Amino acid sequence: MDVFSTVQGTLLLVLGVVALACEVFALVDALRHRPDAYTAAGKRTKTFWTIVLAVALAVGIITVFNVLGFVGIIAFVAAAVYLADVRPALRQVSGRGGRSSSSGPYGPW
C-alpha cells in the first residue's frame, strides 16, 4: 500500500503544479492586454479579471498539495474560464488571433 500512496501523492502534486502553472499563465496574460481591449471584446474589465486571477493564483499556491479540494477546483476553473473564453476574444480584438479577416469559423473562405 505504500507504493500506491506514493504514486497517488505524486500524481496529486503533478496536478497541483499544472493547475498552478495555468493560473500563473492566465494572470500574466491578463496583465499583458490593454484595458480597452476587454471592453472592446465585450468582456468584464481588466481590473475584474486581474483581481479574479490574482485571487485564483493565491488560492492555487495555498492548495497546490490539495488541488482536488473544492477551493482548489474553483481557483482552477477561474483560470480556465479566462483561458477558454476571455483570452481568445482579447487576441481577436488585438489582432493576434491568428485568423485573417476573411476567415470563417473552420478556416479561410
PyMOL commands that place a pseudoatom at each C-alpha (Angstrom):
pseudoatom trace, name=CA, resn=MET, resi=1, chain=A, elem=C, hetatm=0, pos=[0.000, 0.000, 0.000]
pseudoatom trace, name=CA, resn=ASP, resi=2, chain=A, elem=C, hetatm=0, pos=[2.969, 2.314, 0.425]
pseudoatom trace, name=CA, resn=VAL, resi=3, chain=A, elem=C, hetatm=0, pos=[3.623, 2.343, -3.319]
pseudoatom trace, name=CA, resn=PHE, resi=4, chain=A, elem=C, hetatm=0, pos=[0.002, 3.287, -4.053]
pseudoatom trace, name=CA, resn=SER, resi=5, chain=A, elem=C, hetatm=0, pos=[0.147, 6.168, -1.580]
pseudoatom trace, name=CA, resn=THR, resi=6, chain=A, elem=C, hetatm=0, pos=[3.386, 7.412, -3.101]
pseudoatom trace, name=CA, resn=VAL, resi=7, chain=A, elem=C, hetatm=0, pos=[2.027, 7.244, -6.657]
pseudoatom trace, name=CA, resn=GLN, resi=8, chain=A, elem=C, hetatm=0, pos=[-1.208, 8.927, -5.622]
pseudoatom trace, name=CA, resn=GLY, resi=9, chain=A, elem=C, hetatm=0, pos=[0.629, 11.698, -3.783]
pseudoatom trace, name=CA, resn=THR, resi=10, chain=A, elem=C, hetatm=0, pos=[2.933, 12.261, -6.741]
pseudoatom trace, name=CA, resn=LEU, resi=11, chain=A, elem=C, hetatm=0, pos=[0.006, 12.408, -9.163]
pseudoatom trace, name=CA, resn=LEU, resi=12, chain=A, elem=C, hetatm=0, pos=[-1.818, 14.933, -6.970]
pseudoatom trace, name=CA, resn=LEU, resi=13, chain=A, elem=C, hetatm=0, pos=[1.330, 17.046, -6.743]
pseudoatom trace, name=CA, resn=VAL, resi=14, chain=A, elem=C, hetatm=0, pos=[1.718, 16.994, -10.548]
pseudoatom trace, name=CA, resn=LEU, resi=15, chain=A, elem=C, hetatm=0, pos=[-1.935, 18.031, -10.958]
pseudoatom trace, name=CA, resn=GLY, resi=16, chain=A, elem=C, hetatm=0, pos=[-1.411, 20.823, -8.435]
pseudoatom trace, name=CA, resn=VAL, resi=17, chain=A, elem=C, hetatm=0, pos=[1.664, 22.124, -10.223]
pseudoatom trace, name=CA, resn=VAL, resi=18, chain=A, elem=C, hetatm=0, pos=[-0.110, 22.012, -13.613]
pseudoatom trace, name=CA, resn=ALA, resi=19, chain=A, elem=C, hetatm=0, pos=[-3.094, 23.898, -12.165]
pseudoatom trace, name=CA, resn=LEU, resi=20, chain=A, elem=C, hetatm=0, pos=[-0.750, 26.443, -10.601]
pseudoatom trace, name=CA, resn=ALA, resi=21, chain=A, elem=C, hetatm=0, pos=[1.047, 26.907, -13.931]
pseudoatom trace, name=CA, resn=CYS, resi=22, chain=A, elem=C, hetatm=0, pos=[-2.307, 27.560, -15.659]
pseudoatom trace, name=CA, resn=GLU, resi=23, chain=A, elem=C, hetatm=0, pos=[-3.199, 30.148, -13.015]
pseudoatom trace, name=CA, resn=VAL, resi=24, chain=A, elem=C, hetatm=0, pos=[0.161, 31.907, -13.372]
pseudoatom trace, name=CA, resn=PHE, resi=25, chain=A, elem=C, hetatm=0, pos=[-0.109, 31.916, -17.175]
pseudoatom trace, name=CA, resn=ALA, resi=26, chain=A, elem=C, hetatm=0, pos=[-3.668, 33.285, -17.064]
pseudoatom trace, name=CA, resn=LEU, resi=27, chain=A, elem=C, hetatm=0, pos=[-2.700, 36.128, -14.705]
pseudoatom trace, name=CA, resn=VAL, resi=28, chain=A, elem=C, hetatm=0, pos=[0.385, 37.101, -16.718]
pseudoatom trace, name=CA, resn=ASP, resi=29, chain=A, elem=C, hetatm=0, pos=[-1.642, 37.032, -19.940]
pseudoatom trace, name=CA, resn=ALA, resi=30, chain=A, elem=C, hetatm=0, pos=[-4.400, 39.150, -18.388]
pseudoatom trace, name=CA, resn=LEU, resi=31, chain=A, elem=C, hetatm=0, pos=[-1.852, 41.751, -17.334]
pseudoatom trace, name=CA, resn=ARG, resi=32, chain=A, elem=C, hetatm=0, pos=[-0.388, 41.944, -20.855]
pseudoatom trace, name=CA, resn=HIS, resi=33, chain=A, elem=C, hetatm=0, pos=[-3.577, 43.183, -22.547]
pseudoatom trace, name=CA, resn=ARG, resi=34, chain=A, elem=C, hetatm=0, pos=[-4.712, 46.800, -22.706]
pseudoatom trace, name=CA, resn=PRO, resi=35, chain=A, elem=C, hetatm=0, pos=[-7.730, 47.747, -20.558]
pseudoatom trace, name=CA, resn=ASP, resi=36, chain=A, elem=C, hetatm=0, pos=[-9.752, 48.914, -23.568]
pseudoatom trace, name=CA, resn=ALA, resi=37, chain=A, elem=C, hetatm=0, pos=[-9.340, 45.517, -25.253]
pseudoatom trace, name=CA, resn=TYR, resi=38, chain=A, elem=C, hetatm=0, pos=[-11.522, 43.932, -22.570]
pseudoatom trace, name=CA, resn=THR, resi=39, chain=A, elem=C, hetatm=0, pos=[-14.438, 46.255, -23.227]
pseudoatom trace, name=CA, resn=ALA, resi=40, chain=A, elem=C, hetatm=0, pos=[-13.937, 46.018, -26.992]
pseudoatom trace, name=CA, resn=ALA, resi=41, chain=A, elem=C, hetatm=0, pos=[-14.177, 42.236, -26.721]
pseudoatom trace, name=CA, resn=GLY, resi=42, chain=A, elem=C, hetatm=0, pos=[-17.378, 42.520, -24.686]
pseudoatom trace, name=CA, resn=LYS, resi=43, chain=A, elem=C, hetatm=0, pos=[-15.818, 41.042, -21.546]
pseudoatom trace, name=CA, resn=ARG, resi=44, chain=A, elem=C, hetatm=0, pos=[-15.529, 42.274, -17.967]
pseudoatom trace, name=CA, resn=THR, resi=45, chain=A, elem=C, hetatm=0, pos=[-12.872, 44.886, -17.173]
pseudoatom trace, name=CA, resn=LYS, resi=46, chain=A, elem=C, hetatm=0, pos=[-9.160, 44.282, -16.842]
pseudoatom trace, name=CA, resn=THR, resi=47, chain=A, elem=C, hetatm=0, pos=[-9.366, 45.134, -13.149]
pseudoatom trace, name=CA, resn=PHE, resi=48, chain=A, elem=C, hetatm=0, pos=[-12.042, 42.478, -12.604]
pseudoatom trace, name=CA, resn=TRP, resi=49, chain=A, elem=C, hetatm=0, pos=[-10.063, 39.733, -14.338]
pseudoatom trace, name=CA, resn=THR, resi=50, chain=A, elem=C, hetatm=0, pos=[-6.808, 40.764, -12.671]
pseudoatom trace, name=CA, resn=ILE, resi=51, chain=A, elem=C, hetatm=0, pos=[-8.394, 40.524, -9.222]
pseudoatom trace, name=CA, resn=VAL, resi=52, chain=A, elem=C, hetatm=0, pos=[-10.122, 37.209, -10.004]
pseudoatom trace, name=CA, resn=LEU, resi=53, chain=A, elem=C, hetatm=0, pos=[-6.944, 35.665, -11.387]
pseudoatom trace, name=CA, resn=ALA, resi=54, chain=A, elem=C, hetatm=0, pos=[-4.741, 37.036, -8.585]
pseudoatom trace, name=CA, resn=VAL, resi=55, chain=A, elem=C, hetatm=0, pos=[-7.067, 35.500, -6.005]
pseudoatom trace, name=CA, resn=ALA, resi=56, chain=A, elem=C, hetatm=0, pos=[-7.099, 32.259, -8.007]
pseudoatom trace, name=CA, resn=LEU, resi=57, chain=A, elem=C, hetatm=0, pos=[-3.293, 32.254, -8.038]
pseudoatom trace, name=CA, resn=ALA, resi=58, chain=A, elem=C, hetatm=0, pos=[-3.120, 32.886, -4.282]
pseudoatom trace, name=CA, resn=VAL, resi=59, chain=A, elem=C, hetatm=0, pos=[-5.568, 30.051, -3.665]
pseudoatom trace, name=CA, resn=GLY, resi=60, chain=A, elem=C, hetatm=0, pos=[-3.629, 27.864, -6.102]
pseudoatom trace, name=CA, resn=ILE, resi=61, chain=A, elem=C, hetatm=0, pos=[-0.422, 28.438, -4.164]
pseudoatom trace, name=CA, resn=ILE, resi=62, chain=A, elem=C, hetatm=0, pos=[-2.138, 27.504, -0.915]
pseudoatom trace, name=CA, resn=THR, resi=63, chain=A, elem=C, hetatm=0, pos=[-3.858, 24.422, -2.352]
pseudoatom trace, name=CA, resn=VAL, resi=64, chain=A, elem=C, hetatm=0, pos=[-1.056, 23.082, -4.556]
pseudoatom trace, name=CA, resn=PHE, resi=65, chain=A, elem=C, hetatm=0, pos=[-0.911, 19.923, -2.429]
pseudoatom trace, name=CA, resn=ASN, resi=66, chain=A, elem=C, hetatm=0, pos=[-4.715, 19.587, -2.281]
pseudoatom trace, name=CA, resn=VAL, resi=67, chain=A, elem=C, hetatm=0, pos=[-5.746, 20.596, -5.783]
pseudoatom trace, name=CA, resn=LEU, resi=68, chain=A, elem=C, hetatm=0, pos=[-8.823, 18.382, -5.772]
pseudoatom trace, name=CA, resn=GLY, resi=69, chain=A, elem=C, hetatm=0, pos=[-10.371, 20.226, -2.855]
pseudoatom trace, name=CA, resn=PHE, resi=70, chain=A, elem=C, hetatm=0, pos=[-13.361, 22.472, -3.532]
pseudoatom trace, name=CA, resn=VAL, resi=71, chain=A, elem=C, hetatm=0, pos=[-11.410, 25.728, -3.258]
pseudoatom trace, name=CA, resn=GLY, resi=72, chain=A, elem=C, hetatm=0, pos=[-8.586, 24.441, -5.463]
pseudoatom trace, name=CA, resn=ILE, resi=73, chain=A, elem=C, hetatm=0, pos=[-11.037, 23.424, -8.159]
pseudoatom trace, name=CA, resn=ILE, resi=74, chain=A, elem=C, hetatm=0, pos=[-12.747, 26.840, -8.045]
pseudoatom trace, name=CA, resn=ALA, resi=75, chain=A, elem=C, hetatm=0, pos=[-9.360, 28.555, -8.490]
pseudoatom trace, name=CA, resn=PHE, resi=76, chain=A, elem=C, hetatm=0, pos=[-8.523, 26.393, -11.483]
pseudoatom trace, name=CA, resn=VAL, resi=77, chain=A, elem=C, hetatm=0, pos=[-11.957, 26.950, -13.033]
pseudoatom trace, name=CA, resn=ALA, resi=78, chain=A, elem=C, hetatm=0, pos=[-11.472, 30.724, -12.806]
pseudoatom trace, name=CA, resn=ALA, resi=79, chain=A, elem=C, hetatm=0, pos=[-8.211, 30.453, -14.750]
pseudoatom trace, name=CA, resn=ALA, resi=80, chain=A, elem=C, hetatm=0, pos=[-9.769, 28.009, -17.217]
pseudoatom trace, name=CA, resn=VAL, resi=81, chain=A, elem=C, hetatm=0, pos=[-12.689, 30.357, -17.927]
pseudoatom trace, name=CA, resn=TYR, resi=82, chain=A, elem=C, hetatm=0, pos=[-10.253, 33.157, -18.655]
pseudoatom trace, name=CA, resn=LEU, resi=83, chain=A, elem=C, hetatm=0, pos=[-8.102, 30.982, -20.905]
pseudoatom trace, name=CA, resn=ALA, resi=84, chain=A, elem=C, hetatm=0, pos=[-11.014, 29.422, -22.797]
pseudoatom trace, name=CA, resn=ASP, resi=85, chain=A, elem=C, hetatm=0, pos=[-13.316, 32.441, -23.173]
pseudoatom trace, name=CA, resn=VAL, resi=86, chain=A, elem=C, hetatm=0, pos=[-11.669, 35.786, -22.467]
pseudoatom trace, name=CA, resn=ARG, resi=87, chain=A, elem=C, hetatm=0, pos=[-8.195, 35.195, -23.889]
pseudoatom trace, name=CA, resn=PRO, resi=88, chain=A, elem=C, hetatm=0, pos=[-9.367, 34.196, -27.404]
pseudoatom trace, name=CA, resn=ALA, resi=89, chain=A, elem=C, hetatm=0, pos=[-11.677, 37.229, -27.528]
pseudoatom trace, name=CA, resn=LEU, resi=90, chain=A, elem=C, hetatm=0, pos=[-8.846, 39.535, -26.461]
pseudoatom trace, name=CA, resn=ARG, resi=91, chain=A, elem=C, hetatm=0, pos=[-6.487, 38.043, -29.022]
pseudoatom trace, name=CA, resn=GLN, resi=92, chain=A, elem=C, hetatm=0, pos=[-9.059, 38.520, -31.773]
pseudoatom trace, name=CA, resn=VAL, resi=93, chain=A, elem=C, hetatm=0, pos=[-9.695, 42.152, -30.820]
pseudoatom trace, name=CA, resn=SER, resi=94, chain=A, elem=C, hetatm=0, pos=[-5.998, 42.966, -30.567]
pseudoatom trace, name=CA, resn=GLY, resi=95, chain=A, elem=C, hetatm=0, pos=[-5.217, 41.363, -33.932]
pseudoatom trace, name=CA, resn=ARG, resi=96, chain=A, elem=C, hetatm=0, pos=[-3.232, 38.417, -32.573]
pseudoatom trace, name=CA, resn=GLY, resi=97, chain=A, elem=C, hetatm=0, pos=[-5.939, 35.834, -33.134]
pseudoatom trace, name=CA, resn=GLY, resi=98, chain=A, elem=C, hetatm=0, pos=[-4.138, 34.061, -35.942]
pseudoatom trace, name=CA, resn=ARG, resi=99, chain=A, elem=C, hetatm=0, pos=[-7.059, 34.410, -38.349]
pseudoatom trace, name=CA, resn=SER, resi=100, chain=A, elem=C, hetatm=0, pos=[-7.298, 36.759, -41.258]
pseudoatom trace, name=CA, resn=SER, resi=101, chain=A, elem=C, hetatm=0, pos=[-10.354, 38.933, -41.781]
pseudoatom trace, name=CA, resn=SER, resi=102, chain=A, elem=C, hetatm=0, pos=[-11.616, 36.549, -44.483]
pseudoatom trace, name=CA, resn=SER, resi=103, chain=A, elem=C, hetatm=0, pos=[-11.568, 33.503, -42.243]
pseudoatom trace, name=CA, resn=GLY, resi=104, chain=A, elem=C, hetatm=0, pos=[-14.667, 31.630, -41.233]
pseudoatom trace, name=CA, resn=PRO, resi=105, chain=A, elem=C, hetatm=0, pos=[-15.055, 29.515, -38.122]
pseudoatom trace, name=CA, resn=TYR, resi=106, chain=A, elem=C, hetatm=0, pos=[-13.448, 26.500, -39.820]
pseudoatom trace, name=CA, resn=GLY, resi=107, chain=A, elem=C, hetatm=0, pos=[-10.808, 28.186, -41.952]
pseudoatom trace, name=CA, resn=PRO, resi=108, chain=A, elem=C, hetatm=0, pos=[-10.468, 30.590, -44.872]
pseudoatom trace, name=CA, resn=TRP, resi=109, chain=A, elem=C, hetatm=0, pos=[-13.370, 31.189, -47.222]
for i in range(1, 109): cmd.bond("trace and resi %d" % i, "trace and resi %d" % (i + 1))
show_as sticks, trace
zoom trace
